[in-house]
Amino acid sequence: MESVQRSFGQIHFGNVSLGDVRRNQRLPQLVDAMVQHPGGTLPEKFSRPADLEAFYRLCSAKDVTHGTVLGAHRLQVLQKLQSTRKFLLVIHDGTELDFTSHESLQRRGQIGNGSRRGYLGHNSLVVDPQRGAVLGLANQILHTRENVPKDEAVAAKRARESRESRLWLKGTDGLPDNPKVVDVCDRGSDTFEFLEHEIRSGRTFVIRSRSDRVILLGHEKKEAKRSSLHVYARTLPAAATGQATVRVDPDVLKERRKAKRQGSDEPIATYREARLCLSAAPVRLVAPHTKRGEHGNDPLCVWIVRIWEPDPPAGCEAVEWLLLTNHPIHTPADMRRVKTWYEWPWVVEEYHKALKTGCAIEKLQMRDESRLEPAIAVVSVVALLLLQLREAARRPDAHTRRADELVDPEAIQVLSVWQHGESHPDWSVHDYYLALARLGGYRPRKDCPPGWQILWRGQTKLNLMLEGARLSRKLAEATKEKGRKRCAKR
């Protein structure tokens, strides 16, 4: 029996439980409609007024909440983490979602300098580093800041349920105690409370160090020499080398663009290759005297991994990452593995761009929180498609894998006719996505593969072309049927 290819909405929301069978069936259909036009306001996302009204009704239902909408997608992701036998990364990071115009957020939810209103969206994005694939959201927290006194005591802040440092702990809710699951976090997570939580979790972690803590050298529970974490890490000799692609400093980019305007032929690259040195050592982190979180007093056994650039290019700031991990470091390969894991947080930054720029999540025009939050959950999953477009085009098997294994054959037919004037059903994934990028305005360059924004512009245009082709077929069938009826009357 021929297998039926499931749509994006069915894959991510097919098992949703919204308290009513009709709602459960309607949500995947509405998601598939939104995927056709993900940008702009809700009226722009839904070309059919009936779909727009159905989405409004769905989000206003009592049982439709941020948690119930995201639940089906999140459950699939957590099951993958539970059963994985290879390392999967859970990249935790946050972004501000500006909904200043929403009346329901006027009295709380300060963002920016305090004059704006909205959410702190804390996302936990799951990535397969071997395939370079984004698997989905393991968690999403919509946090609204409360108004607290400026002179709040340390004890009161520590006990307050809404303090933002708790978001890192809440972001790991539901994650399995599987050492193949790697929590990757930036400097904001570097609290003794979260480090202790991660060590007890049964998972692996990589956390960029922010605080220059007091440490004991080694993991042996005996009298050991005390030192300062950052000072000690910078005394360690290089034990391995590596490379990383890093962003060019904004000041350098500014100077290069200025020179370009003045007639310089120097190419402007936003990224550069950095040659790195790596070192590592076991240490014990000493608990701080002033507790700003809920934790014990015992030292924490971790490894400090220093990754630095000894000879940066002129005008560029040297790369230096000080990483804390519980992944045992015994060989140069172990250091390089930790380095590779920490190189992935850029993908969550791209995800936030996809949310705000690609899907225009801040243009959702629902003024009530109870209706806005489930809409945010829907758009947050749709935004994953933008990243998946780019990943499929960049995978190693893109030149040999047939495109019809991933996309609708009708889309291949329409796009290949646009590109070559004839149908090419045997296109590879690379052929398909290169044509899709061209449709979005991409000019092929060896040093700059198409990004998700170009691909999505092409996808939006292709969706319109597909809709036109389907309408054309319907018109031809209606005309043919009309002709048959006329002949029958004669």
Beta strands, then each sheet from edge to edge (+ up, - down):
strand 1: 88-98
strand 2: 110-111
strand 3: 116-128
strand 4: 133-143
strand 5: 181-185
strand 6: 204-208
strand 7: 214-217
strand 8: 226-228
strand 9: 240-247
strand 10: 271-285
strand 11: 300-308
strand 12: 320-325
sheet 1: 2+ 3- 1+ 5+ 6+ 12- 11+ 10- 7+ 8-
sheet 2: 2+ 3- 1+ 5+ 6+ 12- 11+ 10- 9+
sheet 3: 2+ 3- 4+
end
